[in-house]
Amino acid sequence: MAPWSTYRQAAGIGAAALATVLLVAACGGESGGSDSAATASAGPNTVALINGGKITTCTNIPYEPFQFNQGDKVVGFDVDIVDLVAKKLGVTQDIVDIDFAAIKSGAALNSRKCDVAAAGMTITDERKQNLLFSEPYFDATQALMAKKGSGVTSLDDVKAKNLKLGAQASTTGLDYVKGKGFEPIEFADSPKELLGLQTGQADVIVQDLPVVLTWLKKPEIGAKFEQVASLDTGEQYGIGMKKDNTALKKVIDEVLAAAKSDGTYNAIYKKWFGTEPGAATGGASDGATTGESPATTGTESPAAGS
């Protein structure tokens, strides 16, 4: 009896071990769970990513020239910047198009829809409560756009002439003009904002300067509209991350510093804006339209950001 008893005992132990292995495999095989994360290495840094082999970017398309569709690809200034981070980590970039409100609130990052948010997003104290930002990667400002011959050269003119001012919802441009005492018409995204100007729902709109300049490069828009003023708001864009993702922030900041040091950043900037960083890119604060417009980069109209 002893040999048979020993066999049954060994078989029982083997079955229990197999059940344990299967249970562990089942628990570990759930992709996207709160405890599962892929990792990517960047020198001594190990960065947790939500999906193996790629860094996932949340953005809001289109927002030309920062991110927009060109054929079956998403391209733009922000895309090229995050590609540098992907290269450093030894992964590729995957882009998720999502509502801008979910980006700036941190909801998209907290729900593990993405690792980073790159959407022409201005760093603000309010947003810092929800997001961890990289070092600034773009100096931004706002612009006013109106029909040619409007006679508008400033926000004071908008008020004096009792004109209808439009702004994109959830943006710093909206916050800026509200801070100046305006109650602008709010548009859900920038294509709707531009359409509002074209159809007379608004007489003047406020939008990020690079976006306005990209719009005006399109002949059908540039023939009828112009940038009438530049509003120096002192804004800077940052790449957003989940609040506790300090390892990824370290890598991104290192990548940005290296790109600015070795000329890579300047090359990407010139590719999308047609000029070197720091060169004049828009109208003076009194409304004179000067400087170069960005390179014509596609046919999509900008959507969200700032």
DAVENJO-V75007 format. One record per residue. RES is the residue in one letter. SS is DSSP state (2 for helix, 1 for strand, 0 for the rest). PHI is phi in whole degrees, -180 to 180 (* if undefined). PSI is psi in radians with two decimals (NA if undefined). Layout:
RES&SS&PHI&PSI ; RES&SS&PHI&PSI
This chain:
M&0&*&-0.51 ; A&2&-59&-0.82 ; P&2&-58&-0.75 ; W&2&-67&-0.68 ; S&2&-64&-0.74 ; T&2&-63&-0.68 ; Y&2&-65&-0.77 ; R&2&-64&-0.66 ; Q&2&-64&-0.75 ; A&2&-65&-0.70 ; A&2&-64&-0.69 ; G&2&-64&-0.72 ; I&2&-64&-0.73 ; G&2&-63&-0.71 ; A&2&-66&-0.72 ; A&2&-64&-0.72 ; A&2&-64&-0.73 ; L&2&-63&-0.72 ; A&2&-63&-0.68 ; T&2&-64&-0.76 ; V&2&-61&-0.79 ; L&2&-64&-0.67 ; L&2&-65&-0.78 ; V&2&-62&-0.76 ; A&2&-62&-0.72 ; A&2&-64&-0.76 ; C&2&-66&-0.69 ; G&2&-77&-0.27 ; G&0&-88&0.01 ; E&0&-81&1.90 ; S&0&-77&2.51 ; G&0&80&0.05 ; G&0&-69&2.86 ; S&0&-67&-0.39 ; D&0&-101&-0.05 ; S&0&-103&2.38 ; A&0&-156&2.39 ; A&1&-80&2.84 ; T&1&-127&2.64 ; A&1&-134&2.52 ; S&1&-105&2.48 ; A&1&-137&1.54 ; G&0&65&-2.24 ; P&0&-77&-0.14 ; N&1&-89&2.40 ; T&1&-117&2.09 ; V&1&-111&2.26 ; A&1&-81&2.25 ; L&1&-121&2.64 ; I&0&-74&-0.41 ; N&1&-135&2.41 ; G&0&-66&2.44 ; G&0&79&0.06 ; K&1&-155&2.68 ; I&1&-103&2.20 ; T&1&-97&2.19 ; T&1&-111&2.20 ; C&1&-90&2.32 ; T&1&-148&3.13 ; N&0&-129&1.95 ; I&0&-103&2.45 ; P&0&-95&2.62 ; Y&1&-146&1.14 ; E&0&-67&2.35 ; P&0&-100&0.33 ; F&0&-81&-0.74 ; Q&1&-159&2.28 ; F&1&-164&2.88 ; N&1&-83&2.33 ; Q&1&-133&1.76 ; G&0&68&-2.25 ; D&0&-99&0.26 ; K&1&-118&2.66 ; V&1&-99&2.18 ; V&1&-130&3.00 ; G&0&141&3.07 ; F&2&-60&-0.88 ; D&2&-62&-0.67 ; V&2&-62&-0.78 ; D&2&-65&-0.63 ; I&2&-66&-0.82 ; V&2&-68&-0.51 ; D&2&-60&-0.58 ; L&2&-64&-0.69 ; V&2&-66&-0.75 ; A&2&-59&-0.74 ; K&2&-62&-0.73 ; K&2&-62&-0.66 ; L&2&-83&-0.17 ; G&0&75&0.55 ; V&0&-131&-3.11 ; T&1&-111&2.93 ; Q&1&-100&2.33 ; D&1&-117&2.29 ; I&1&-111&2.29 ; V&1&-114&2.17 ; D&1&-87&2.14 ; I&0&-147&2.78 ; D&0&-60&2.40 ; F&2&-64&-0.57 ; A&2&-61&-0.64 ; A&2&-72&-0.42 ; I&2&-76&-0.94 ; K&2&-70&-0.40 ; S&0&-81&-0.23 ; G&0&88&-0.08 ; A&2&-62&-0.71 ; A&2&-64&-0.65 ; L&2&-76&-0.74 ; N&2&-67&-0.49 ; S&0&-90&0.17 ; R&0&62&0.62 ; K&0&-83&-0.35 ; C&0&-160&2.86 ; D&0&-90&-0.64 ; V&1&-136&2.79 ; A&1&-122&2.08 ; A&0&-130&1.75 ; A&0&-146&0.74 ; G&0&53&0.83 ; M&0&-101&2.12 ; T&1&-73&2.40 ; I&0&-77&2.15 ; T&0&-133&2.78 ; D&2&-61&-0.67 ; E&2&-63&-0.78 ; R&2&-70&-0.49 ; K&2&-64&-0.37 ; Q&0&-71&-0.40 ; N&0&-110&-0.37 ; L&0&-132&2.69 ; L&1&-99&2.18 ; F&1&-103&2.59 ; S&0&-71&3.03 ; E&0&-61&2.65 ; P&0&-58&2.45 ; Y&0&-120&-0.04 ; F&1&-156&2.26 ; D&1&-89&2.15 ; A&1&-120&2.85 ; T&1&-151&2.97 ; Q&1&-105&2.82 ; A&1&-141&2.69 ; L&1&-102&2.44 ; M&1&-129&2.39 ; A&1&-151&3.01 ; K&1&-67&2.51 ; K&0&-58&2.42 ; G&0&82&0.22 ; S&0&-70&-0.40 ; G&0&80&0.07 ; V&0&-85&2.30 ; T&0&-131&0.02 ; S&0&-165&2.97 ; L&2&-65&-0.53 ; D&2&-61&-0.66 ; D&2&-66&-0.68 ; V&2&-59&-0.76 ; K&2&-70&-0.79 ; A&2&-64&-0.62 ; K&0&-89&-0.01 ; N&0&55&0.81 ; L&0&-89&2.73 ; K&0&-84&2.10 ; L&1&-101&2.34 ; G&1&-115&2.61 ; A&1&-149&2.76 ; Q&1&-85&2.34 ; A&0&-62&2.61 ; S&0&67&0.37 ; T&0&-115&2.85 ; T&2&-71&-0.45 ; G&2&-62&-0.75 ; L&2&-61&-0.82 ; D&2&-61&-0.68 ; Y&2&-64&-0.85 ; V&2&-72&-0.53 ; K&2&-63&-0.66 ; G&2&-66&-0.33 ; K&0&-95&0.16 ; G&0&95&0.12 ; F&0&-91&2.69 ; E&0&-122&1.37 ; P&0&-72&2.79 ; I&1&-70&2.25 ; E&1&-99&2.33 ; F&1&-114&2.48 ; A&0&-63&-0.61 ; D&0&-150&3.05 ; S&2&-74&-0.51 ; P&2&-59&-0.69 ; K&2&-69&-0.60 ; E&2&-65&-0.80 ; L&2&-63&-0.76 ; L&2&-62&-0.65 ; G&2&-62&-0.67 ; L&2&-68&-0.76 ; Q&2&-66&-0.54 ; T&0&-98&0.03 ; G&0&86&0.12 ; Q&0&-66&-0.53 ; A&0&-131&2.53 ; D&0&-89&-0.52 ; V&1&-141&2.52 ; I&1&-128&2.68 ; V&1&-112&2.33 ; Q&1&-158&2.81 ; D&1&-56&2.39 ; L&2&-55&-0.85 ; P&2&-60&-0.56 ; V&2&-69&-0.79 ; V&2&-60&-0.78 ; L&2&-64&-0.62 ; T&2&-69&-0.72 ; W&2&-56&-0.82 ; L&2&-70&-0.24 ; K&0&-73&-0.31 ; K&0&-81&2.12 ; P&2&-53&-0.70 ; E&2&-69&-0.40 ; I&2&-93&-0.80 ; G&2&-62&-0.42 ; A&0&-71&-0.43 ; K&0&-116&-0.37 ; F&1&-127&2.87 ; E&1&-152&2.78 ; Q&1&-78&2.20 ; V&1&-108&-0.27 ; A&1&-163&2.68 ; S&1&-115&2.30 ; L&1&-108&1.90 ; D&1&-78&1.62 ; T&1&-96&-0.10 ; G&1&66&0.52 ; E&1&-83&2.70 ; Q&1&-137&2.44 ; Y&1&-88&2.59 ; G&0&-138&2.78 ; I&0&-89&2.22 ; G&1&-92&2.57 ; M&1&-140&2.93 ; K&0&-60&2.54 ; K&0&-54&-0.63 ; D&0&-96&0.14 ; N&0&-88&1.10 ; T&2&-70&-0.49 ; A&2&-65&-0.74 ; L&2&-70&-0.68 ; K&2&-58&-0.73 ; K&2&-59&-0.77 ; V&2&-66&-0.81 ; I&2&-61&-0.78 ; D&2&-62&-0.68 ; E&2&-65&-0.72 ; V&2&-64&-0.78 ; L&2&-62&-0.76 ; A&2&-63&-0.75 ; A&2&-66&-0.72 ; A&2&-65&-0.66 ; K&2&-72&-0.52 ; S&2&-77&-0.68 ; D&2&-96&0.06 ; G&0&94&-0.14 ; T&2&-62&-0.74 ; Y&2&-60&-0.79 ; N&2&-60&-0.70 ; A&2&-65&-0.75 ; I&2&-66&-0.73 ; Y&2&-60&-0.83 ; K&2&-66&-0.58 ; K&2&-59&-0.70 ; W&2&-100&-0.40 ; F&2&-116&-0.11 ; G&0&75&0.19 ; T&0&-155&2.91 ; E&0&-78&2.69 ; P&0&-57&2.44 ; G&0&91&-0.27 ; A&0&-76&2.77 ; A&0&-62&2.27 ; T&0&-129&0.22 ; G&0&-174&-2.97 ; G&0&-69&2.67 ; A&0&-73&2.93 ; S&0&-65&-0.33 ; D&0&-87&0.02 ; G&0&105&-0.13 ; A&0&-66&2.35 ; T&0&-94&1.98 ; T&0&-133&3.02 ; G&0&82&3.14 ; E&0&-93&2.60 ; S&0&-87&2.77 ; P&0&-67&2.83 ; A&0&-61&2.54 ; T&0&-70&2.10 ; T&0&-118&-0.07 ; G&0&166&-2.91 ; T&0&-115&-0.07 ; E&0&-79&2.66 ; S&0&-95&2.55 ; P&0&-62&2.71 ; A&0&-119&-1.22 ; A&0&-134&3.13 ; G&0&132&-2.99 ; S&0&73&NA
